[in-house]
Amino acid sequence: MDVKNIGASIPPVTKNLLIINCLVWLATIVFGNAGIIDLEQYLGLHYWKASDFNAAQLFTYMFMHDNTNFMHLFFNMFSLWMFGRTLELVLGGRRFLFYYLTCGLGAAFVQELVWAFTWESSFITEIANQSHMTFDAVKQVMASGEINGLIDQFLNMHVTVGASGAVFGILLAFGMLFPNLPLYIIPFPFPIKAKWMVLGYGAIELFFGITHTMNGVAHFAHLGGMLFGFILLLYWRYKGAAGGRGNGYY
């Protein structure tokens, strides 16, 4: 396959994903500024113990982006356009869409686990300090399911949005399918092989997640997208289906 000629035009699934994400971002701004509805509150991913959580958010959150930061949308959509169009032609539209959504759902699942195992303790401490309750008292209330108004208010404040988990899954797939393809990445003046780009991004996200750098970014969710993408690609390889249209995997 001539990789250089791939993506002269945008295939349908990638194109529709780009359009949907942009339209949802615009709708979030328009409806929010008009005071009609806060789409982020309804469609963004909440912690599963929050009253505003619903299972659909595991899917809808990946089509939402920060409406106060255009670059959040831009970088995700640029990466989707740059790498997604190639993967769609290699995997085929249906398989590519399934892969994209699987990575996004995997990222949401990992984010929920991170909230549950690492964030909840500090969150309980924060609630205890502001509600004048003891740590154990707040923990018991949460464990019993009897969430009072103050606790529920704090639970609903934490929302995750963005296609980054799915996009990181796309980056992983591109690196695995075209490991030695040279890429030019700002600010490096020399080409970097796709496999090293993927490993580099993964290492950076892991470092940021462990060190709590850039706390407003869901680093482990990004890694979750890569992890679920890796598992799915290995499954397809085992089944002999990863090439999509007869192309070899790796």
NUNUSE-206214 format. One line per field, with one value per residue: residue in one letter; x, y, z of N, C-alpha, C in turn. Coordinates in steps of 0.001 Angstrom, whole numbers, padded with zeros to 6 digits. Example, Ala and Ser with C-alpha at 12.3 -4.5 7.8 and 13.67 -1.06 7.14 Angstrom:
! NUNUSE-206214
rest = (A_S)
n_X = (013190_012850)
n_Y = (-005690_-002250)
n_Z = (007800_007080)
ca_X = (012300_013670)
ca_Y = (-004500_-001060)
ca_Z = (007800_007140)
c_X = (013200_012900)
c_Y = (-003300_000030)
c_Z = (007800_007870)
END
This chain:
! NUNUSE-206214
rest = (M_D_V_K_N_I_G_A_S_I_P_P_V_T_K_N_L_L_I_I_N_C_L_V_W_L_A_T_I_V_F_G_N_A_G_I_I_D_L_E_Q_Y_L_G_L_H_Y_W_K_A_S_D_F_N_A_A_Q_L_F_T_Y_M_F_M_H_D_N_T_N_F_M_H_L_F_F_N_M_F_S_L_W_M_F_G_R_T_L_E_L_V_L_G_G_R_R_F_L_F_Y_Y_L_T_C_G_L_G_A_A_F_V_Q_E_L_V_W_A_F_T_W_E_S_S_F_I_T_E_I_A_N_Q_S_H_M_T_F_D_A_V_K_Q_V_M_A_S_G_E_I_N_G_L_I_D_Q_F_L_N_M_H_V_T_V_G_A_S_G_A_V_F_G_I_L_L_A_F_G_M_L_F_P_N_L_P_L_Y_I_I_P_F_P_F_P_I_K_A_K_W_M_V_L_G_Y_G_A_I_E_L_F_F_G_I_T_H_T_M_N_G_V_A_H_F_A_H_L_G_G_M_L_F_G_F_I_L_L_L_Y_W_R_Y_K_G_A_A_G_G_R_G_N_G_Y_Y)
n_X = (000844_000496_001346_001715_-000150_-002499_-005422_-005911_-008391_-010982_-012193_-015559_-016356_-014407_-014731_-017393_-017143_-015471_-017186_-019369_-018169_-017341_-019806_-021162_-019513_-019921_-022671_-022683_-021562_-023389_-025943_-025287_-024494_-026884_-028383_-029988_-029439_-027053_-024937_-022594_-022889_-024842_-023971_-021249_-018749_-019404_-018464_-019247_-020746_-022038_-025016_-025674_-024653_-025015_-025309_-025091_-023285_-020771_-020409_-021241_-019533_-017178_-017633_-017721_-016177_-013995_-015594_-014458_-011976_-010585_-008390_-008356_-010344_-009282_-006700_-007389_-009109_-007428_-005527_-007216_-008004_-005501_-004400_-006568_-007926_-006219_-006165_-008833_-009097_-007409_-008409_-011083_-014371_-016425_-015030_-013111_-014686_-015768_-013420_-012590_-014709_-014518_-012022_-012590_-014616_-013156_-011303_-013016_-013851_-011431_-010951_-013023_-012186_-009811_-010785_-012147_-010175_-007985_-008603_-010843_-010261_-008852_-010844_-012880_-011615_-011613_-014357_-014938_-013513_-014889_-017479_-017407_-017378_-016141_-013505_-014050_-016786_-017829_-017005_-018478_-021061_-020990_-020474_-022790_-024598_-026287_-026226_-025752_-026848_-024589_-022370_-023154_-023154_-020423_-019561_-020756_-019360_-017087_-016125_-015461_-014476_-014076_-012394_-009995_-009159_-010067_-008649_-005983_-005962_-006125_-003653_-002000_-002724_-001913_000840_001383_000565_002038_004895_007488_007205_008246_007717_007117_007340_006461_008466_010596_013307_013811_012841_010688_010210_007064_006498_008150_007082_004569_005314_006657_004615_002972_004688_005035_002413_002009_003964_003060_000601_001278_002825_001052_001012_-000237_-003045_-005621_-005990_-006971_-004938_-004614_-006884_-006295_-004246_-005790_-007371_-005398_-004620_-006954_-007228_-004895_-005368_-007604_-006537_-004631_-006371_-007736_-005564_-004949_-007225_-006851_-007880_-007077_-005996_-007993_-008609_-007278_-004716_-001520_-000979_001018)
n_Y = (-001195_002217_004473_007199_008184_007796_009121_011339_012325_012786_009983_008626_007946_009113_011766_012285_011967_014137_016250_015851_016186_018867_020178_019532_020830_023512_023667_023336_025754_027669_026932_027008_029713_030924_030157_027927_025119_023208_021435_020077_019290_017371_015582_015196_013130_011915_011086_007797_007603_009970_011965_013053_011336_009129_006116_006558_008592_007481_007102_009496_011488_011539_013001_015532_018703_021037_024010_026438_026452_026405_025079_022563_021162_021543_020248_017575_017055_017601_015564_013377_013795_013685_011106_009356_009146_007621_005203_004454_003812_001648_-000184_-000271_001178_000399_-001220_000597_002591_001078_000497_003089_003922_001924_002471_004991_004321_002603_004394_005960_004085_003535_006065_006248_004261_005390_007645_006293_004819_006452_009174_009490_009389_011795_013457_012904_013898_016613_017171_016583_018580_020877_020416_020038_017495_014304_012378_009628_009667_010901_009035_006795_007670_007930_005273_004037_004889_006930_009770_013028_016461_018250_016577_015390_017598_018179_015828_016031_018082_017307_016597_014884_015461_015049_013814_012622_010123_008251_009260_008888_006173_005863_006942_004983_002730_003585_003743_001043_-000182_001141_001160_002059_004323_007543_010529_013999_016004_018785_020210_019089_018952_016855_013713_011357_008009_006331_004430_005184_007644_006945_005423_007434_009341_007763_007281_009887_010565_008682_009483_012106_011434_009919_011727_013707_015922_018705_018624_019058_017500_014377_012108_009323_008367_008799_006933_004726_004617_003936_001464_-000175_-000042_-001354_-003940_-004651_-004545_-006585_-008734_-008724_-009255_-011818_-013094_-012735_-010525_-007908_-006571_-005537_-004940_-007026_-006290_-006657_-007060_-005035)
n_Z = (000000_-000811_001337_001192_-000560_000661_002085_000514_000218_002669_004287_004867_007643_009300_008445_009263_012025_012610_011895_013666_016211_016042_015648_018017_019852_019105_019613_022374_023202_022128_023218_025909_026353_025778_027850_027725_027987_029781_028204_028776_031415_031201_029214_029577_031179_034347_037728_038790_041126_041396_041303_038862_037031_034271_032383_029648_029369_029262_026638_025337_026276_024808_022587_023375_024147_025819_026126_026529_025587_022675_021597_022712_021319_018729_018600_019098_016926_014796_015061_014711_012057_010783_011317_011518_009055_007476_008918_008706_005993_005901_007825_007200_007156_009097_010931_011766_013008_015088_016456_017216_018927_020873_022026_023109_024963_026586_027647_029203_031084_032412_033469_035335_037106_038026_039350_041371_042796_043333_043394_045027_047775_048342_047578_049442_051704_051074_051067_053747_055064_054290_055031_057681_058714_059806_058255_058198_058644_056350_054476_055277_054781_051987_051291_052122_050344_050850_049861_050766_050195_050066_049645_047251_045608_045369_044157_041646_040509_039177_036004_032999_029684_026124_023150_023462_024539_022624_020438_021234_021126_018365_017626_018719_017164_014636_015013_015408_013052_011115_011899_011241_009766_008906_010753_011022_013750_015561_018140_016791_014526_012891_011378_013072_013849_013653_015650_017760_018342_019388_021660_023027_023535_025169_027370_028318_029080_031099_032948_033565_034688_036972_038415_038848_037210_035424_036364_035444_033244_031900_032203_032635_031451_028772_028495_028969_026668_024818_025855_025620_022887_022090_023069_021522_018940_019114_019442_016993_015366_016182_015278_012644_011375_011350_009207_007655_004679_003465_003955_005457_008950_010917)
ca_X = (000000_001243_000857_001783_-001338_-003680_-005939_-006059_-009706_-011339_-013217_-016823_-016457_-013562_-015376_-018572_-016668_-015010_-018360_-020151_-017445_-017382_-021174_-021466_-018775_-020641_-023951_-022395_-021357_-024622_-026980_-024820_-024559_-028298_-029027_-030983_-029052_-025618_-024723_-021479_-023386_-025656_-023290_-019903_-018626_-019353_-018130_-020430_-021540_-022703_-026415_-025774_-024090_-025833_-024461_-024895_-022144_-019592_-020342_-021415_-018456_-016091_-018000_-017727_-014877_-014019_-016098_-013691_-010616_-010675_-007263_-008727_-011016_-008426_-005654_-008017_-009626_-006277_-004971_-008193_-007895_-004168_-004144_-007787_-008294_-005401_-006618_-010148_-008877_-006736_-009272_-012455_-015177_-017098_-014046_-012484_-015626_-015811_-012158_-012628_-015639_-013980_-010963_-013244_-015281_-012087_-010768_-014009_-013798_-010208_-011138_-013865_-011345_-008877_-011568_-012531_-009057_-006973_-009141_-011923_-009752_-008619_-012148_-013550_-010957_-012095_-015736_-014899_-013048_-015877_-018765_-017158_-017581_-014889_-013233_-014772_-018218_-018135_-016810_-019600_-022237_-020840_-020564_-024171_-025432_-027121_-025450_-026493_-026745_-023249_-021515_-023582_-022713_-019012_-019434_-021185_-018469_-015980_-016621_-014447_-014969_-013046_-012154_-008576_-008961_-010216_-007568_-004754_-006085_-005785_-002194_-001406_-002946_-001059_002199_001515_000385_003114_005875_008713_006881_008804_006787_007719_006570_006973_009448_011783_013642_014133_011710_010635_009408_005749_006501_008763_006117_003561_005953_006940_003367_002542_005569_004738_001124_002202_004720_002168_-000427_001859_003326_-000064_001298_-001408_-004133_-006882_-006000_-007203_-003823_-004834_-007913_-005571_-003589_-006847_-007704_-004314_-004647_-008059_-006907_-003870_-006021_-008456_-005669_-004074_-007458_-007928_-004406_-005122_-008300_-006479_-008802_-006599_-005612_-009141_-008854_-006238_-003393_-000873_-000903_002450)
ca_Y = (000000_003469_005278_008609_008586_007587_010305_012489_012820_012269_008935_009050_007842_010170_013045_012452_012175_015524_017128_015694_016817_020327_020641_019429_021908_024763_023601_023556_027193_028408_026629_027462_031175_031317_029703_026901_023860_022979_020115_019415_018692_016206_014653_014933_011953_012151_009936_006938_007780_011269_011889_013460_010307_008098_005226_007100_009499_006713_007237_010871_012385_011591_013962_016842_019336_022243_025119_027656_026233_025892_024212_021207_020600_021600_019228_016265_016904_017562_014210_012477_013998_013318_009673_008576_008880_006502_003973_004058_003161_000370_-001084_-000251_002121_-000183_-001633_001805_003213_000217_000706_004443_003940_001042_003207_006022_003679_002116_005557_006334_003061_003760_007299_005914_003521_006345_008400_005426_004293_007446_010506_009539_009678_013237_014088_012769_014854_017946_017283_016601_019901_021921_020081_019874_016097_013559_011603_008358_009930_011121_007765_005930_008178_007565_003815_003626_005350_008046_010956_014247_017519_018799_015568_015239_018797_018007_014734_016477_019119_016722_016124_014652_015551_015050_012631_012295_008691_007607_009741_008201_004835_005987_007097_003671_001875_004063_003327_-000404_-000553_001748_001463_002707_005483_008758_011623_015252_016486_020027_021127_018350_019268_015617_012775_010371_006855_006317_003612_005946_008678_006335_005111_008697_009887_006916_007522_011224_010515_007919_010349_013163_010861_009507_012906_014663_017111_019108_017884_019224_016599_012983_011377_007875_008076_008692_005630_003725_004495_003193_000087_-000909_-000165_-002381_-005242_-004928_-004839_-007929_-009686_-008778_-009927_-013247_-013581_-012506_-009545_-006550_-005903_-004877_-005240_-007891_-005745_-007317_-006333_-004787)
ca_Z = (000000_-000868_002448_000854_-001311_001489_002746_-000366_000620_003987_004201_005499_009099_009848_008143_010121_013396_012673_011851_014904_017316_015877_015852_019446_020512_018836_020321_023795_023387_021822_024210_027215_026417_025737_029076_027401_028627_029948_027617_029446_032640_030863_028320_030063_032047_035780_038581_038774_042338_041345_040879_037459_036165_033643_031590_028303_029392_028875_025181_024862_026714_023829_021549_024027_024376_026641_025308_026811_025092_021298_021289_023112_020147_017548_018586_018949_015566_013892_015154_014086_010606_010300_011419_011398_007657_007016_009576_008176_004707_006143_008590_006724_007919_010253_011929_012290_013939_016271_017164_017789_020060_021906_022724_023905_026097_027462_028355_030221_032128_033184_034230_036492_038048_038635_040329_042489_043572_043727_043600_045992_049115_048459_047436_050741_052590_050711_051555_055210_055506_054025_055653_059118_059064_059841_057048_058285_058538_054932_053793_055604_054066_050582_051174_052343_049232_051291_049524_051082_049200_049943_049023_045865_044897_045045_043206_040321_039994_038414_034710_031975_028311_025100_022325_023577_024744_021320_019581_021633_020564_016949_017550_018979_015999_013547_015331_015270_011655_010327_012950_010759_008944_009520_010977_011481_014891_016153_017548_016358_013128_012192_011411_014139_013448_014303_016862_018844_018704_020250_022940_023694_024061_026281_028513_028837_029773_032336_033859_034018_035547_038250_039132_038971_036413_034634_036990_034728_032092_032296_031596_032664_030452_027511_028512_028863_025253_024178_026345_025008_021471_021972_023275_020370_017792_019307_019193_015549_014782_016483_014419_011263_010799_011555_007972_007065_003276_002983_004259_006578_010229_011069)
c_X = (000876_000683_000807_000515_-002631_-004136_-005978_-007417_-010051_-012431_-014403_-016876_-015640_-014205_-016563_-018192_-016184_-016193_-019139_-019466_-017506_-018776_-021559_-020759_-019472_-021980_-023761_-022240_-022665_-025677_-026579_-024940_-025995_-029047_-030070_-030686_-027536_-025334_-023606_-021945_-024164_-024872_-021858_-019890_-018477_-018882_-019392_-021288_-022288_-024133_-026588_-025191_-025189_-024954_-024178_-023672_-020839_-019353_-020346_-020249_-017389_-016409_-018085_-016304_-015063_-014446_-015409_-012280_-010684_-009559_-007524_-009391_-010054_-007417_-006233_-008483_-008494_-005665_-005901_-008103_-006575_-003968_-005394_-008154_-007489_-005887_-007955_-009998_-008221_-007687_-010652_-013315_-015779_-016106_-013357_-013399_-015717_-014559_-012164_-013510_-015140_-012897_-011561_-013938_-014247_-011482_-011714_-013974_-012576_-010341_-011994_-013055_-010372_-009593_-011828_-011347_-008023_-007575_-010133_-011428_-009518_-009924_-012918_-012947_-011461_-013512_-015750_-014485_-014118_-017220_-018658_-017537_-016212_-014737_-014047_-016273_-018628_-018026_-017977_-020863_-022171_-021005_-021999_-025093_-026319_-026343_-026266_-026178_-025345_-022315_-021858_-023137_-021253_-018810_-019743_-020274_-017395_-016510_-015444_-015090_-013791_-012876_-010734_-008321_-009051_-009071_-006241_-004780_-005729_-004274_-001496_-001526_-002060_000383_002419_001403_001507_004270_007083_008457_007428_007765_007560_006818_007247_007303_010667_012060_013937_012948_011839_009743_008130_005762_007122_007851_005089_004135_006244_005701_002891_003369_005285_003436_001246_002929_003826_001108_000089_002280_002256_000253_000087_-002651_-005470_-007018_-006111_-006147_-004071_-005954_-007281_-004890_-004613_-007287_-006664_-004347_-005743_-007845_-005893_-004479_-006858_-007624_-005036_-005125_-007695_-006771_-004520_-006170_-007975_-007323_-008270_-006241_-006745_-009427_-007720_-004840_-002801_-000844_000549_003049)
c_Y = (001241_004417_006753_009097_008382_008918_011529_013134_012181_011219_009256_008999_008936_011535_013295_012647_013612_016486_017067_016385_018332_020880_020601_020532_023252_024802_023854_025045_027953_028182_027114_028963_031680_030898_028631_025595_023789_021559_019355_018700_017414_015149_014346_013776_012367_010885_009110_007052_009113_011117_012258_012432_009471_007338_005773_008017_008786_006801_008701_011792_012564_012501_015383_017374_020605_023436_026442_027570_025593_024905_022771_020487_020497_020454_017820_016031_016870_016165_013193_012577_013431_011801_008821_008223_007714_005192_003506_003336_001796_-000634_-001257_000584_001547_-000564_-000431_002478_002401_000412_002045_004475_003056_001751_004297_005452_003149_003244_005987_005357_003261_005022_007062_005162_004453_007177_007550_005080_005330_008788_010573_009878_011170_013999_014047_013742_016269_018169_017401_017980_020963_021645_019915_018470_015427_012770_010316_008554_010127_009807_006814_006362_007776_006070_003327_004013_006511_009358_012210_015329_018030_017832_015417_016432_018663_016893_015191_017536_018566_016051_015961_014711_015438_013726_012108_010807_007929_007989_009074_006747_004821_006125_005754_002777_002288_003625_001843_-000854_-000030_002137_002258_003906_006742_009869_012847_015855_017733_019773_020424_018618_018028_014655_011773_009219_006780_005529_004362_007096_008136_006031_006380_009318_009085_007164_008879_011217_009764_008772_011443_012637_010506_010712_013977_015992_017423_018358_018012_018305_015156_012086_009875_007461_007951_007329_004506_003524_003697_001723_-000719_-001061_-001267_-003776_-005620_-005264_-006224_-008995_-009836_-009487_-011434_-013870_-013404_-011469_-008132_-005836_-005247_-005337_-006076_-007388_-006474_-006431_-006200_-004881)
c_Z = (000000_000175_002076_000157_-000527_002067_001862_-000139_001954_003841_005107_007018_009768_009637_009076_011582_013588_012740_013155_016071_017237_016136_017331_020221_020316_019584_021809_024080_023214_022890_025595_027367_026420_026989_028855_028130_028715_029469_028309_030703_032354_030085_028725_031050_033507_036500_038794_040028_042357_040827_039412_036498_035542_032658_030197_028241_029045_027375_024744_025200_025647_022645_022103_024140_025185_025786_025598_026233_023713_020984_021697_021951_018966_017522_018455_017517_014541_013882_014510_012575_010076_010265_011177_009976_007090_007612_009030_006845_004867_006796_007969_007666_009187_011347_012556_013313_015224_017114_017889_019035_021204_022709_023607_025130_027089_028275_029471_031393_033025_034024_035460_037542_038764_039685_041576_043390_044011_044101_044754_047399_049317_048351_048756_051745_052337_051229_053077_055728_055350_054694_057160_059598_059126_058541_057047_058128_057085_054163_054044_054867_052594_050372_051317_051199_049596_051101_049845_050063_048995_049239_047544_045022_044470_044025_041786_039712_039060_037148_033749_030601_027347_024382_022486_023762_023435_020399_019947_021172_019084_016773_017754_017753_014834_013781_015166_013816_010764_011249_012467_009852_009605_009609_011449_012547_015446_017626_016974_014874_012294_012305_012551_013673_014287_015608_018033_019279_019685_021629_023724_024309_025263_027525_029151_029635_031100_033369_034422_034968_036927_039088_039332_038299_035541_035114_036269_033527_032568_031645_031561_031723_029075_027407_028399_027425_024500_024579_025670_023504_021224_022096_022056_019140_017904_019039_017695_014861_014991_015566_012939_010564_010842_010270_007244_005652_002690_003252_005465_007809_010611_009676)
END
